Amino acid sequence: MSIVVNLDVMMAKRKISLKDLAESIEITNSNLSILKTGKAKAIRFSTLNKLCKVLDCQPGDIIEYVKDDN
């Protein structure tokens, strides 16, 4: 099982930079970058809520479950 983070896709659709998004949701650039690249181990619901509000999307637009081929 894999959780895929599609934050970069949503950012491109909304034409928002990492810096602007980080400022909007009050998170550091480095922490947002870690989330964007899929290296984060967890995400707070409060952060996900802010992302969805700023990007005008649903949580499933940002994160998705992809079943492994095993």
PyMOL commands that place a pseudoatom at each C-alpha (Angstrom):
pseudoatom trace, name=CA, resn=MET, resi=1, chain=A, elem=C, hetatm=0, pos=[0.000, 0.000, 0.000]
pseudoatom trace, name=CA, resn=SER, resi=2, chain=A, elem=C, hetatm=0, pos=[1.179, 3.483, -0.786]
pseudoatom trace, name=CA, resn=ILE, resi=3, chain=A, elem=C, hetatm=0, pos=[-0.030, 6.933, 0.047]
pseudoatom trace, name=CA, resn=VAL, resi=4, chain=A, elem=C, hetatm=0, pos=[0.725, 9.358, -2.765]
pseudoatom trace, name=CA, resn=VAL, resi=5, chain=A, elem=C, hetatm=0, pos=[0.916, 13.102, -2.152]
pseudoatom trace, name=CA, resn=ASN, resi=6, chain=A, elem=C, hetatm=0, pos=[-0.365, 15.155, -5.099]
pseudoatom trace, name=CA, resn=LEU, resi=7, chain=A, elem=C, hetatm=0, pos=[0.288, 18.546, -3.556]
pseudoatom trace, name=CA, resn=ASP, resi=8, chain=A, elem=C, hetatm=0, pos=[2.526, 19.612, -6.443]
pseudoatom trace, name=CA, resn=VAL, resi=9, chain=A, elem=C, hetatm=0, pos=[-0.292, 18.868, -8.902]
pseudoatom trace, name=CA, resn=MET, resi=10, chain=A, elem=C, hetatm=0, pos=[-2.782, 20.962, -6.941]
pseudoatom trace, name=CA, resn=MET, resi=11, chain=A, elem=C, hetatm=0, pos=[-0.282, 23.790, -6.600]
pseudoatom trace, name=CA, resn=ALA, resi=12, chain=A, elem=C, hetatm=0, pos=[0.270, 23.783, -10.364]
pseudoatom trace, name=CA, resn=LYS, resi=13, chain=A, elem=C, hetatm=0, pos=[-3.481, 23.770, -11.047]
pseudoatom trace, name=CA, resn=ARG, resi=14, chain=A, elem=C, hetatm=0, pos=[-3.952, 26.746, -8.723]
pseudoatom trace, name=CA, resn=LYS, resi=15, chain=A, elem=C, hetatm=0, pos=[-0.763, 28.454, -9.947]
pseudoatom trace, name=CA, resn=ILE, resi=16, chain=A, elem=C, hetatm=0, pos=[0.585, 29.039, -6.458]
pseudoatom trace, name=CA, resn=SER, resi=17, chain=A, elem=C, hetatm=0, pos=[4.241, 28.884, -5.462]
pseudoatom trace, name=CA, resn=LEU, resi=18, chain=A, elem=C, hetatm=0, pos=[5.652, 26.942, -2.543]
pseudoatom trace, name=CA, resn=LYS, resi=19, chain=A, elem=C, hetatm=0, pos=[6.594, 30.186, -0.817]
pseudoatom trace, name=CA, resn=ASP, resi=20, chain=A, elem=C, hetatm=0, pos=[3.126, 31.733, -1.218]
pseudoatom trace, name=CA, resn=LEU, resi=21, chain=A, elem=C, hetatm=0, pos=[1.357, 28.575, -0.085]
pseudoatom trace, name=CA, resn=ALA, resi=22, chain=A, elem=C, hetatm=0, pos=[3.655, 28.202, 2.920]
pseudoatom trace, name=CA, resn=GLU, resi=23, chain=A, elem=C, hetatm=0, pos=[2.921, 31.786, 3.963]
pseudoatom trace, name=CA, resn=SER, resi=24, chain=A, elem=C, hetatm=0, pos=[-0.827, 31.290, 3.462]
pseudoatom trace, name=CA, resn=ILE, resi=25, chain=A, elem=C, hetatm=0, pos=[-1.017, 28.239, 5.710]
pseudoatom trace, name=CA, resn=GLU, resi=26, chain=A, elem=C, hetatm=0, pos=[1.607, 29.471, 8.187]
pseudoatom trace, name=CA, resn=ILE, resi=27, chain=A, elem=C, hetatm=0, pos=[4.133, 26.658, 7.737]
pseudoatom trace, name=CA, resn=THR, resi=28, chain=A, elem=C, hetatm=0, pos=[7.828, 26.816, 6.892]
pseudoatom trace, name=CA, resn=ASN, resi=29, chain=A, elem=C, hetatm=0, pos=[8.967, 26.391, 3.299]
pseudoatom trace, name=CA, resn=SER, resi=30, chain=A, elem=C, hetatm=0, pos=[11.065, 23.385, 4.287]
pseudoatom trace, name=CA, resn=ASN, resi=31, chain=A, elem=C, hetatm=0, pos=[8.184, 21.598, 6.021]
pseudoatom trace, name=CA, resn=LEU, resi=32, chain=A, elem=C, hetatm=0, pos=[5.879, 22.234, 3.075]
pseudoatom trace, name=CA, resn=SER, resi=33, chain=A, elem=C, hetatm=0, pos=[8.591, 20.985, 0.711]
pseudoatom trace, name=CA, resn=ILE, resi=34, chain=A, elem=C, hetatm=0, pos=[8.888, 17.764, 2.718]
pseudoatom trace, name=CA, resn=LEU, resi=35, chain=A, elem=C, hetatm=0, pos=[5.136, 17.276, 2.420]
pseudoatom trace, name=CA, resn=LYS, resi=36, chain=A, elem=C, hetatm=0, pos=[5.126, 18.158, -1.282]
pseudoatom trace, name=CA, resn=THR, resi=37, chain=A, elem=C, hetatm=0, pos=[7.838, 15.626, -2.131]
pseudoatom trace, name=CA, resn=GLY, resi=38, chain=A, elem=C, hetatm=0, pos=[6.060, 12.829, -0.265]
pseudoatom trace, name=CA, resn=LYS, resi=39, chain=A, elem=C, hetatm=0, pos=[8.792, 12.474, 2.354]
pseudoatom trace, name=CA, resn=ALA, resi=40, chain=A, elem=C, hetatm=0, pos=[6.528, 13.385, 5.288]
pseudoatom trace, name=CA, resn=LYS, resi=41, chain=A, elem=C, hetatm=0, pos=[5.599, 10.609, 7.692]
pseudoatom trace, name=CA, resn=ALA, resi=42, chain=A, elem=C, hetatm=0, pos=[2.402, 12.357, 8.816]
pseudoatom trace, name=CA, resn=ILE, resi=43, chain=A, elem=C, hetatm=0, pos=[0.240, 15.422, 8.288]
pseudoatom trace, name=CA, resn=ARG, resi=44, chain=A, elem=C, hetatm=0, pos=[-1.827, 17.238, 10.865]
pseudoatom trace, name=CA, resn=PHE, resi=45, chain=A, elem=C, hetatm=0, pos=[-5.518, 17.592, 10.131]
pseudoatom trace, name=CA, resn=SER, resi=46, chain=A, elem=C, hetatm=0, pos=[-5.184, 21.309, 10.838]
pseudoatom trace, name=CA, resn=THR, resi=47, chain=A, elem=C, hetatm=0, pos=[-2.521, 21.577, 8.107]
pseudoatom trace, name=CA, resn=LEU, resi=48, chain=A, elem=C, hetatm=0, pos=[-4.614, 19.527, 5.690]
pseudoatom trace, name=CA, resn=ASN, resi=49, chain=A, elem=C, hetatm=0, pos=[-7.600, 21.736, 6.474]
pseudoatom trace, name=CA, resn=LYS, resi=50, chain=A, elem=C, hetatm=0, pos=[-5.597, 24.893, 5.694]
pseudoatom trace, name=CA, resn=LEU, resi=51, chain=A, elem=C, hetatm=0, pos=[-4.249, 23.383, 2.466]
pseudoatom trace, name=CA, resn=CYS, resi=52, chain=A, elem=C, hetatm=0, pos=[-7.749, 22.480, 1.309]
pseudoatom trace, name=CA, resn=LYS, resi=53, chain=A, elem=C, hetatm=0, pos=[-9.043, 25.937, 2.166]
pseudoatom trace, name=CA, resn=VAL, resi=54, chain=A, elem=C, hetatm=0, pos=[-6.266, 27.800, 0.325]
pseudoatom trace, name=CA, resn=LEU, resi=55, chain=A, elem=C, hetatm=0, pos=[-6.197, 25.425, -2.663]
pseudoatom trace, name=CA, resn=ASP, resi=56, chain=A, elem=C, hetatm=0, pos=[-10.016, 25.144, -2.761]
pseudoatom trace, name=CA, resn=CYS, resi=57, chain=A, elem=C, hetatm=0, pos=[-9.942, 21.353, -2.930]
pseudoatom trace, name=CA, resn=GLN, resi=58, chain=A, elem=C, hetatm=0, pos=[-10.805, 18.170, -1.056]
pseudoatom trace, name=CA, resn=PRO, resi=59, chain=A, elem=C, hetatm=0, pos=[-8.309, 16.100, 1.001]
pseudoatom trace, name=CA, resn=GLY, resi=60, chain=A, elem=C, hetatm=0, pos=[-8.497, 13.369, -1.658]
pseudoatom trace, name=CA, resn=ASP, resi=61, chain=A, elem=C, hetatm=0, pos=[-7.175, 15.847, -4.207]
pseudoatom trace, name=CA, resn=ILE, resi=62, chain=A, elem=C, hetatm=0, pos=[-3.986, 16.163, -2.160]
pseudoatom trace, name=CA, resn=ILE, resi=63, chain=A, elem=C, hetatm=0, pos=[-3.467, 12.634, -0.830]
pseudoatom trace, name=CA, resn=GLU, resi=64, chain=A, elem=C, hetatm=0, pos=[-4.534, 9.321, -2.331]
pseudoatom trace, name=CA, resn=TYR, resi=65, chain=A, elem=C, hetatm=0, pos=[-4.161, 5.633, -1.637]
pseudoatom trace, name=CA, resn=VAL, resi=66, chain=A, elem=C, hetatm=0, pos=[-2.612, 3.512, -4.376]
pseudoatom trace, name=CA, resn=LYS, resi=67, chain=A, elem=C, hetatm=0, pos=[-2.808, -0.245, -4.022]
pseudoatom trace, name=CA, resn=ASP, resi=68, chain=A, elem=C, hetatm=0, pos=[0.457, -2.139, -4.541]
pseudoatom trace, name=CA, resn=ASP, resi=69, chain=A, elem=C, hetatm=0, pos=[0.666, -4.705, -7.313]
pseudoatom trace, name=CA, resn=ASN, resi=70, chain=A, elem=C, hetatm=0, pos=[1.686, -7.505, -4.916]
for i in range(1, 70): cmd.bond("trace and resi %d" % i, "trace and resi %d" % (i + 1))
show_as sticks, trace
zoom trace
